[in-house]
Amino acid sequence: MDGLIIATRPPPRTTTNGTAAAAPAQEEFLTIATTTTTATTTAGPTRSDNPSAAPPVTQQSSLSEILDQLRSPSPTYDTVVRCFRCLDLSLDHDILRPSPHSSQITKVLLERTLPDFWAVLKRERGALARCLGSPTGLGGITARLKALIPPARNEEAAGASGARQNLGDLLDLLQVVLGRADFVHSVWELSIVKETEMKRDILWKEFATLVGGGRLLSVAAEAETTLGRLTPQERWVGTGKLYALWLGRGIAEACLGFDPDEADDAAAWKAMSVLLTASFRLGYSDSVVDGLVHKLITPQDDSAVRLRKLVVLLPVHDKRTFILSLLRVISTRHLQSDAFEDGDETWWKHDEAKVAGAAALLEKIVLHDDDYRSLVLEWLTSSSGGGIGEPIALRRAIMAVLAHEGLAFRGLFEKLLQQFADKLWIKHTPIMRQEVSVQILLLCAGIARQNSPSLLARLARSLNYLSGVSNHIASSSHRSRFLGMIVGEAFSALVDKDAKMKMSFETEDMLGSDAKWWKSIPYIEDKIGDIKDLISAPKSVVKKRKPVVAATSTTVSSSGIQVVDEQEDEEEEEEEDDEFTPYALPDSDTEDAPDEDATTIDRNKPSPPVYIRQLLSYLLSPDNYDKQLLALQHASALIRRKSGPGNTSKEVISHLSQLAAAFAGLDDRYDIPTFDELRRDALVALILAAPEKMGPWTARSFYTGDYGLAQRAMLLSTLGLAARELAGFTSAPPPTTPHLPAHISSVWGSTSDPITSLSSTLANTYLTPLAARAADSLSGPRILKVRTFSSRLAVQSRTPVPTTRPILQAFPYLLLPLTGGWSIAARDYAGAQPHADPALLVHLLNTLSVLVHAAGPAAPALADMCREVLQLLAGIRGSAAAAAAAAGEGRVREAVLLGVLTVLEVNLAGGRGARGVAEEFGGVLGEWRGFAERWVDGDGDAEERTRALAAGVLVRIGEVEEGWRRVLFAGSGVDEGF
């Protein structure tokens, strides 16, 4: 059996005066080592009394006597229960404190008592868990798990089944030990606080490393992987996100037992900050902070004081982790609703209470600590901060807090204006980050209008403001020009009193609803409210429409029985019956099979969903197969019907995020046929219903959601398919590879993703004309070729009828969140983001190509969107070869080249043609020419498809250089020399 070797120090030396000599705390701490032997099982326990030479256990028994009872050859059930109760109730034993006897009892409980008695223990499991709820107990459980994993993993070895059974019992015991709400507090009060200061620090640091540093979680996760993971409701100790959530709640529960103003609790607060610091190393800082804030922040006035007392003790680098996680948690939990409606100038009042509550929580932390104040100011002005992809409500809450810091607010306002005027910032910063910066700048202008009009008047006449507006208007980016005009008109409306002096551009963009929303930002009046507003903020109420009952000609009696009037005579019926050929009786229903008992048949099966809330309830019933199947089969049609033209119901919009999260996280636990296609169609229908909301949500879920690689790839596929449908493409092209027969494909066939098929089709579409042109150049002069002429009517019949494509308005909401999210992920993960997996990276690049192709040359601000795509491709261009080599193929290179070729093809098909490409992208075409030439010339082991795509890029760049060389060199900043 696996064992624990307890290594202890010799007893302390005594001095001449009879007192113990001072020894380091390390000598009193127990080191637990493991040895692995063959796992065996013992016979099950019996409840019959077995007389023993040892006296029965009582509350007056010592730890040595209890240890002897547990070590006896065959302790009875009653003896073990008495030992548990004696250890649990008697405070004199101090089994929770580290000592030689407590370590030996822990060893016996885990190696002998647990395998023999766990199956029959019911109410006594809590007593056993409390006996092990200490650093010594957790260390013993961790060591025991490590010892049992190797024999349990080798299923062919002798005793493997017993080891797996013991491993499962040990995980269940660990969940019971950690399952108490006051576990962290009890460990501190019963195991740590009674020790000396030096020993207390060592013990708590070891406990924080074990519980918060990831040692316990990693071993539990490995054990669950060995046994096969259960659902989170059954066992959560090996799931990182749920474990981090439990740890955050445990720290909060412990803090509720300490007084923030009591000097005696200073050591406890410091200990909790050490545990919180260690918990950030788990990699789930958002979950830790979520559990901490959700449990610690209550409607009571001192709840935020406790949180501030805890987090001000963190080191500076951990303060950064905490404040960034706190901002994300506040945004995700409370500020995700979009309250803007067209024509509503007071849109910000719909969530005013939530913003005020969030500002009250941030005020308790930011305004009372210089480090947090500096971190928030840095976050607002950094190139990857500001909350890209988060709603404006988060920035409103932060600015409502900083409005009370005069000097900090003034410095922030001036730095934002300086950033706004920087030409390099305008040219190289992603559009989504520029939009966030402009929102913060407009919020600062609104605060200055209320608190310091002189400051606003001075900055509105400053060089940075005037240069910023001019530089934005002179930018080649359409969205940058729009933002410059917004700032110009907004500042002028706040400062210039004379209507004739106010700046007004009167362009089509500045008269739309989007511009009105931007220009209403300075008039927001947010205040710092109460934390109660954040906790108990009212939710939006959705009015339910009553179903309309159609009138029928059949009368219904009071008893519910239908009464039908018969008008025909029996003779006429007999005559009519002779005119018709009788049909055979229908087959009996499968539910009415004669060999089944009619009383056991379930005839209350659910009906197909007809309301969105009913659909959502079906999705949230994972244990009901019928509801899951009906929800998947009818989701796409129901969502399209509820959000189609002429339907004024807001039922889909009000449940949009809930439906999207339910479909994205849905598991195929019942092996439903075409499960992936049905789920993808439902998400596509949601994107079509509200692309301006679902586009950012899908991108945010792809980058930050708790999903696997297959689910992330599915989210990208929904974006690509939705974009094609918005562009008017009815269906995806058929796959280029032949299919196996149905009965063979179900076993051996590989599922082809639609984005992969679309990318192959796009490559063939671009390369086929180039190949045809090359063949024509080798077949003789064009004057000798025969060309058939078509009539004017035939040409008109083949010309597509121009229609209004919704993709033109939805294109920025689908593309920009993907490109902006990549830059944020690259910064957060220092280039090692999980999204850089070769398969997922290829899927992302192909999705961007599909989006650009779907938008077409008529898309507004096409040059801006394509510039964002080229920046993303340039960022991974250097690592494309390494990533492809790691994957064993050139898929990443192909995807990069396809993206560049798509950008060139779409822009060359536009109204400005090659000249527009030379003017917009002249500075980067030379870099892409060098990249393509390397693979055309045969560098490395490039495949034929990679060479063809590189050749296509070179041909298109050559067309631009041939006719517009002077414009191209002027755009790249190089003297042509002519």
C-alpha positions, -999 to +999 in steps of 0.1 A: +000+000+000+012+036-007+026+051+025+037+083+040+070+086+057+069+111+085+103+128+091+105+146+124+132+165+142+146+151+176+132+166+208+145+200+217+177+202+238+173+215+273+195+240+290+210+240+325+181+259+339+156+233+326+142+254+297+140+243+261+167+257+239+156+280+211+153+261+179+144+275+145+108+271+133+120+250+105+129+222+129+094+220+142+078+219+107+070+185+094+082+174+060+060+148+043+076+125+018+060+098-002+070+062-011+051+042-037+043+005-032+017-018-047-018-007-040-040-033-023-074-034-009-086-047+024-117-065+035-147-043+042-154-032+077-180-047+100-202-031+127-198-060+151-178-054+183-143-067+183-128-067+218-094-051+219-067-049+245-066-011+242-091+008+263-121+024+245-117+059+232-132+088+252-129+125+252-102+122+278-081+099+256-048+113+243-036+114+207-014+084+213-044+063+225-065+074+195-036+066+172-033+031+187-070+025+182-068+035+145-036+014+140-052-017+155-054-046+130-092-045+125-109-015+141-146-017+141-169+009+126-180+021+161-144+025+172-136+046+141-166+068+146-157+074+182-122+084+172-136+109+147-160+124+172-133+126+198-109+143+175-136+166+161-151+177+195-121+179+218-101+210+215-073+197+237-060+173+211-051+201+186-049+177+156-051+207+133-018+220+145+014+205+131+029+180+154+043+144+152+011+129+164-011+148+140+010+138+111+009+101+121-029+103+126-032+119+091-012+091+076-033+064+092-066+081+082-056+085+046-039+051+041-061+028+062-093+044+074-103+061+042-101+030+019-119+008+044-146+030+058-153+057+032-181+038+015-200+032+047-194+067+063-224+090+057-230+116+084-194+111+098-178+122+066-180+158+078-161+149+110-134+132+090-131+162+067-127+186+097-099+164+111-080+169+078-088+206+074-053+218+082-020+223+063-009+189+075-041+173+063-040+190+029-003+181+025-011+145+033-039+144+007-017+159-020+011+134-013-014+106-013-029+117-046+006+118-062+013+083-049-019+068-063-019+084-098+009+062-113-007+028-103-041+040-112-029+052-147-015+017-155-048-001-160-031-034-169-011-036-137-022-056-107-042-036-082-050-008-107-088-010-100-082-007-063-059+023-068-085+040-090-112+034-064-090+049-037-081+078-059-118+086-065-125+084-028-096+107-020-109+133-045-144+131-029-128+136+005-108+166-008-140+181-021-157+177+013-127+191+031-126+222+008-164+225+006-169+244+039-175+281+034-153+290+064-124+267+054-098+294+050-109+312+081-108+280+102-073+271+090-061+304+101-079+305+135-073+268+145-040+259+128-019+290+123-027+318+146-017+299+178+019+295+166+048+319+172+052+347+146+082+331+128+066+296+126+032+312+117+047+330+087+064+298+075+033+277+079+010+302+062+034+306+033+035+268+028-004+268+030-006+296+004+017+278-019-002+246-016-037+260-019-032+292-039+000+285-058-014+256-078+001+225-062-031+211-049-051+221-081-025+206-104-025+172-086-063+171-083-066+179-121-042+152-129-061+127-108-094+137-124-078+133-158-066+098-148-101+088-137-121+107-163-136+141-155-171+143-140-195+172-144-186+203-124-217+197-103-203+164-091-167+173-087-151+207-091-117+204-073-098+197-105-115+225-126-093+256-126-120+282-130-143+268-104-114+262-080-103+298-084-139+310-078-140+289-046-107+303-034-119+339-039-150+333-019-130+316+008-107+346+012-138+369+013-154+347+039-123+348+061-121+386+057-157+390+070-144+376+103-117+402+108-121+438+119-104+462+096-097+487+124-085+462+150-047+462+155-048+426+167-061+415+132-032+431+113-014+397+110-047+381+096-051+408+070-015+404+059-020+366+057-051+370+035-032+393+012-004+367+009-030+340+000-046+364-026-012+371-041-006+334-045-040+328-060-032+351-089-005+325-100-033+300-108-040+318-141-076+326-133-073+360-117-107+371-130-124+341-113-106+348-080-116+385-081-151+376-091-156+352-061-139+377-038-160+407-048-192+388-051-189+375-015-173+405+002-192+433-013-226+435+005-251+463+010-234+470+044-213+501+046-181+485+058-180+459+030-159+481+007-136+490+036-127+454+041-119+450+004-097+481+005-080+469+036-072+436+018-060+449-016-038+478-004-015+452+011-007+436-022+026+442-040+025+467-069+026+441-097-003+422-080-022+454-076-021+457-114-035+422-118-062+429-093-074+462-107-075+449-143-094+419-132-118+440-111-126+462-141-133+432-163-155+416-136-175+448-131-180+452-169-189+415-174-213+412-144-230+446-143-223+468-173-228+446-203-262+460-214-263+484-243-288+511-235-285+532-267-315+536-289-318+558-320-333+592-312-329+588-274-306+617-262-308+605-226-297+569-234-271+571-206-298+574-179-310+538-185-280+524-167-271+554-146-277+535-113-253+507-123-226+532-133-230+551-101-227+518-081-196+508-100-181+542-094-188+539-057-169+506-056-139+520-076-138+551-055-132+531-023-100+517-039-087+542-065-090+574-045-074+559-013-042+544-028-017+562-050-006+529-067-042+521-079-047+557-090-015+556-111-024+522-126-059+534-137-044+565-153-018+544-171-046+520-182-067+548-197-038+561-218-018+530-228-019+517-263-037+485-253-058+497-224-090+517-220-112+487-221-112+478-258-143+459-266-159+468-232-190+490-230-187+527-225-203+524-191-170+511-176-152+542-188-180+564-175-177+548-140-139+554-140-142+590-151-169+597-125-142+587-099-113+606-114-135+638-117-129+642-079-091+642-084-084+677-098-047+673-105-049+637-118-079+647-140-061+677-155-030+656-163-052+629-179-070+655-201-038+671-213-022+637-221-052+625-240-052+657-262-015+652-268-021+616-278-050+627-300-027+650-320+001+625-325+004+615-362+020+582-354-009+574-330-034+581-357-016+561-384-006+529-364-031+526-336-060+502-342-093+519-349-110+504-319-084+518-296-087+552-312-125+551-306-119+543-269-095+572-266-119+596-282-147+584-258-125+591-228-115+625-243-152+635-247-160+623-212-132+645-199-146+675-219-180+669-203-165+668-168-145+699-175-177+717-187-193+711-153-163+715-129-137+737-147-150+756-177-117+777-179-097+745-183-119+734-212-117+768-228-079+768-226-075+733-240-100+740-268-077+768-280-045+748-275-022+736-303-027+700-295-065+703-300-062+722-333-034+699-346-053+668-335-084+678-355-064+687-385-043+656-385-074+634-381-091+651-410-060+647-432-057+610-424-063+584-451-085+564-427-122+572-430-129+563-394-101+586-382-115+615-402-149+608-386-134+608-351-116+641-358-148+657-369-166+644-339-141+659-315-141+692-334-178+696-333-182+684-297-155+708-283-169+737-304-204+731-291-192+732-255-170+763-259-184+785-286-215+803-275-222+820-308-240+797-332-221+812-362-187+803-346-195+767-339-177+741-360-200+721-383-189+698-411-224+688-423-213+657-440-235+626-444-217+608-416-221+637-392-259+638-396-265+601-388-275+585-356-240+573-349-226+608-349-255+620-327-245+593-301-209+604-301-217+641-297-240+633-268-212+618-247-200+652-232-234+658-218-234+627-196-237+635-159-225+605-139-221+607-101-207+585-075-236+566-059-238+538-034-226+502-037-262+491-032-270+505-066-245+481-082-257+450-062-295+457-065-297+476-098-330+471-115-330+449-145-346+456-178-382+444-180-393+426-212-429+428-219-443+395-229-468+394-257-499+375-251-506+348-277-536+355-300-561+327-300-576+322-335-614+319-337-627+286-350-661+275-362-661+246-337-681+252-306-666+242-273-687+232-244-680+241-208-666+206-202-640+210-229-655+185-253-659+197-289-694+196-303-696+193-340-729+196-359-736+169-384-755+181-415-754+151-438-779+122-439-768+087-435-779+078-470-758+106-486-728+094-466-732+058-479-734+071-514-703+092-510-684+064-494-688+043-525-671+070-546-638+068-527-612+041-526-604+031-490-568+034-478-550+011-455-548+019-419-517+039-409-488+022-391-491+022-354-471+048-334-438+036-320-451+048-286-480+024-288-461-007-295-480-038-283-451-052-263-449-021-241-469-012-210-492+017-218-487+030-182-450+035-187-451+055-219-443+092-215-470+111-235-461+145-220-433+152-244-424+189-249-437+208-279-415+228-302-406+262-288-426+292-300-411+319-278-375+330-273-378+325-235-391+290-241-362+283-264-338+295-237-354+273-210-350+243-233-313+251-238-308+254-200-322+219-195-292+197-203-307+166-187-337+165-210-329+150-244-362+160-260-359+197-251-323+198-263-332+183-296-362+205-302-342+236-292-315+228-318-339+219-346-361+250-342-337+276-330-325+290-363-361+293-378-375+307-345-348+334-342-351+344-378-389+346-375-387+367-344-361+391-358-373+392-394-384+423-413-417+437-400-414+421-366-412+448-339-407+424-310-376+429-290-377+394-276-345+383-294-326+415-286-334+413-249-321+377-246-293+380-271-263+374-249-280+346-229-289+328-261-254+332-275-237+320-244-261+290-242-254+279-278-216+286-276-212+265-244-236+237-254-222+201-253-233+172-275-238+148-246-266+129-265-247+125-299-274+144-318-270+141-355-258+172-372-253+188-338-225+211-350-245+223-380-276+231-360-257+250-333-238+269-360-270+278-378-285+291-345-255+314-339-256+326-374-292+336-370-283+355-338-256+374-357-280+383-385-305+395-359-281+421-344-246+422-360-237+454-342-240+435-309-232+399-318-200+408-337-182+422-307-196+395-284-184+367-307-149+383-309-147+388-272-158+352-266-132+339-290-104+357-273-114+357-236-142+331-233-137+298-214-139+276-246-119+249-262-102+251-296-132+235-314-156+260-299-134+289-308-132+277-343-170+274-344-174+310-333-151+321-362-171+300-386-204+317-376-189+351-383-178+341-418-211+324-427-231+353-413-211+378-433-217+359-465-254+358-458-255+395-451-236+400-484-262+381-503-245+348-508-272+322-504-251+292-494-215+281-489-198+266-519-195+228-521-163+213-508-137+208-535-127+173-523-149+142-531-171+128-504-171+092-492-203+073-490-225+081-461-221+049-442-183+051-446-180+089-440-197+086-406-168+064-395-137+074-415-146+107-430-133+140-416-157+169-410-150+197-434-153+232-419-172+257-441-144+283-436-118+259-450-140+253-481-146+290-485-109+298-483-101+272-510-128+286-532-115+321-528-080+310-537-092+292-568-113+323-577-083+346-575-057+322-592-079+309-621-079+342-641-042+346-636-036+311-649-059+318-679-040+350-686-007+332-685-020+305-709-033+332-733+001+348-734+016+316-746-010+308-772-004+335-797-017+371-804-051+380-792-061+392-827-061+357-840-084+343-813-121+337-819-144+355-796-181+349-795-203+379-790-235+379-769-266+399-774-274+428-752-303+410-737-282+380-728-256+402-711-283+420-691-298+387-680-264+376-666-259+409-648-269+407-612-296+431-600-281+457-576-295+453-541-289+468-507-265+446-489-267+447-451-230+437-449-221+473-458-233+485-424-224+454-404-188+450-418-170+471-391-188+454-363-177+420-376-141+428-385-127+454-361-134+434-329-113+405-344-083+426-353-084+447-321-088+416-299-057+401-315-035+431-305-048+429-269-042+392-267-007+396-280+000+422-253-016+402-225+001+369-234+034+384-245+031+368-279+024+333-265-014+335-267-034+303-271-050+317-302-016+314-320-022+276-322-015+269-359-049+254-366-068+281-348-046+309-363-052+296-399-089+296-391-088+332-379-069+344-410-092+326-433-122+341-415-107+376-421-103+368-458-139+357-460-151+388-442-132+411-466-144+393-496-180+393-484-179+431-479-166+437-514-152+468-530-184+489-522-179+486-484-176+520-466-142+527-451-128+496-469-093+510-469-094+514-431-106+478-426-080+464-450-053+484-433-063+467-400-061+433-416-027+440-431-014+452-398-025+419-382-009+399-410+023+419-407+024+412-370+024+374-375+044+375-407+077+370-390+064+341-369+044+325-397+073+303-407+080+291-372+044+284-365+040+265-397+071+245-390+058+236-356+026+223-372+045+204-399+030+222-429+027+256-445-009+263-436-001+296-418+019+309-448-009+300-471-035+318-449-013+349-447-008+350-484-045+345-490-053+374-468-029+397-486-043+385-520-079+391-509-071+426-498-055+434-531-082+418-552-111+436-534-094+470-535-083+466-572-120+459-580-130+492-565-137+524-582-102+538-578-085+506-589-047+503-589-042+540-581-063+537-549-042+507-539-009+526-545-021+556-525-036+536-495-010+508-492+021+520-510+041+520-478+037+482-472+035+467-507+073+465-509+074+445-477+048+421-490+066+418-524+098+406-506+078+382-485+061+367-515+093+365-536+110+344-510+083+316-513+080+319-551+118+313-555+115+281-535+127+291-501+124+261-478+100+233-486+071+254-497+042+235-512+027+242-546-003+260-532+019+283-513+039+291-545+007+298-564-006+322-538+027+340-536+028+343-574-007+358-573+004+384-548+034+393-569+012+396-601-012+420-583+015+441-568+032+442-602+001+456-618+000+484-592+037+492-597+035+491-635+010+519-638+014+540-606+051+537-597+054+574-589+024+573-565+036+541-550+071+555-541+056+587-529+033+567-505+063+547-492+084+578-486+112+568-510+127+591-536+121+576-571+152+592-585+138+603-618 
